[in-house]
């Protein structure tokens, strides 16, 4: 009898682990078709040779959320892009236009030029119902490895003033789910396969993931992109004031230094 109990004790955790793995298999199969890889082309200034500009390729992730072809991503992925292309796991690829963008909150909305007819859009959940410690998963294209899944937990919830000026000025979840370059703009899902956030950035001293990832909450996404959308400017830059304004000989106390402008954008 004692041997039987020991055997059952060994078998039970293995069975539970297998059930959990199968659950993620089903969830991934359900939601991954709506996850997009976003390819961009923008111009950058040459700094180590003759003055000029070069085309530079960019990579990010996103998620389809409406039957009208709207895809959510991070603003820093597309803000100054001359060209945006979106590709899904079934091979469907199309160009897209940026219809709304808020760089301070690091959120952007794309409208596909062609709409896939066999992909189910994902639902945005109420992020106020998400608790610290809840298990979550992220799908994206880290370093170009598209449709990669990573699993973790909600480590914390932060308001803009807690993150500081270098982070998005939006409510964020902190997570230990692995996030790297290329994950930006990708969706974070709960255990029901609903979108609870959009990947924004990581805190890292090495340049790779160190356990501190930050994701814009889905309620912030709804407010920023659907209820109070900000028109896309196609421009990036920084405010100049104080000593910097004096050093640059500005004729007034402050100004805006334009860094990049996307072709055919309002800017």
WOBELSUL-V931352 format. One record per residue. N is the residue number from 1. RES is the residue in one small letter. PSI is psi as a letter, one per 40 degrees, with the letter a starting at -180 (none if undefined). Layout:
[[N;RES;PSI] [N;RES;PSI]]
//
This chain:
[[1;x;d] [2;x;d] [3;x;d] [4;x;d] [5;x;d] [6;x;d] [7;x;d] [8;x;d] [9;x;d] [10;x;d] [11;x;d] [12;x;d] [13;x;d] [14;x;d] [15;x;d] [16;x;d] [17;x;d] [18;x;d] [19;x;d] [20;x;d] [21;x;d] [22;x;d] [23;x;d] [24;x;d] [25;x;d] [26;x;d] [27;x;d] [28;x;d] [29;x;d] [30;x;d] [31;x;d] [32;x;d] [33;x;d] [34;x;e] [35;x;h] [36;x;i] [37;x;h] [38;x;h] [39;x;h] [40;x;i] [41;x;h] [42;x;i] [43;x;i] [44;x;i] [45;x;h] [46;x;h] [47;x;e] [48;x;f] [49;x;a] [50;x;i] [51;x;i] [52;x;a] [53;x;i] [54;x;i] [55;x;i] [56;x;h] [57;x;i] [58;x;i] [59;x;h] [60;x;a] [61;x;i] [62;x;a] [63;x;h] [64;x;h] [65;x;e] [66;x;i] [67;x;e] [68;x;e] [69;x;f] [70;x;h] [71;x;h] [72;x;i] [73;x;a] [74;x;i] [75;x;d] [76;x;e] [77;x;d] [78;x;e] [79;x;d] [80;x;f] [81;x;h] [82;x;d] [83;x;h] [84;x;h] [85;x;i] [86;x;h] [87;x;h] [88;x;i] [89;x;d] [90;x;e] [91;x;e] [92;x;h] [93;x;h] [94;x;i] [95;x;i] [96;x;i] [97;x;i] [98;x;h] [99;x;d] [100;x;i] [101;x;h] [102;x;g] [103;x;d] [104;x;d] [105;x;e] [106;x;f] [107;x;i] [108;x;i] [109;x;h] [110;x;i] [111;x;h] [112;x;h] [113;x;d] [114;x;i] [115;x;h] [116;x;h] [117;x;e] [118;x;f] [119;x;h] [120;x;h] [121;x;i] [122;x;i] [123;x;h] [124;x;h] [125;x;i] [126;x;h] [127;x;e] [128;x;d] [129;x;e] [130;x;h] [131;x;i] [132;x;h] [133;x;e] [134;x;h] [135;x;h] [136;x;i] [137;x;i] [138;x;h] [139;x;h] [140;x;a] [141;x;g] [142;x;h] [143;x;f] [144;x;e] [145;x;g] [146;x;i] [147;x;f] [148;x;h] [149;x;h] [150;x;i] [151;x;i] [152;x;a] [153;x;i] [154;x;h] [155;x;d] [156;x;i] [157;x;h] [158;x;i] [159;x;i] [160;x;d] [161;x;d] [162;x;d] [163;x;d] [164;x;i] [165;x;d] [166;x;e] [167;x;i] [168;x;h] [169;x;g] [170;x;i] [171;x;h] [172;x;i] [173;x;h] [174;x;h] [175;x;i] [176;x;e] [177;x;h] [178;x;h] [179;x;h] [180;x;i] [181;x;h] [182;x;d] [183;x;e] [184;x;h] [185;x;e] [186;x;i] [187;x;i] [188;x;h] [189;x;i] [190;x;a] [191;x;e] [192;x;e] [193;x;f] [194;x;i] [195;x;h] [196;x;e] [197;x;i] [198;x;h] [199;x;h] [200;x;c] [201;x;i] [202;x;i] [203;x;h] [204;x;h] [205;x;d] [206;x;e] [207;x;e] [208;x;a] [209;x;h] [210;x;e] [211;x;e] [212;x;g] [213;x;i] [214;x;h] [215;x;h] [216;x;h] [217;x;i] [218;x;d] [219;x;d] [220;x;d] [221;x;d] [222;x;d] [223;x;d] [224;x;d] [225;x;d] [226;x;d] [227;x;d] [228;x;g] [229;x;i] [230;x;h] [231;x;i] [232;x;h] [233;x;d] [234;x;e] [235;x;i] [236;x;i] [237;x;a] [238;x;i] [239;x;h] [240;x;h] [241;x;a] [242;x;b] [243;x;d] [244;x;d] [245;x;d] [246;x;d] [247;x;d] [248;x;e] [249;x;f] [250;x;h] [251;x;e] [252;x;i] [253;x;d] [254;x;i] [255;x;i] [256;x;h] [257;x;h] [258;x;h] [259;x;d] [260;x;i] [261;x;h] [262;x;i] [263;x;i] [264;x;e] [265;x;i] [266;x;d] [267;x;none]]
//
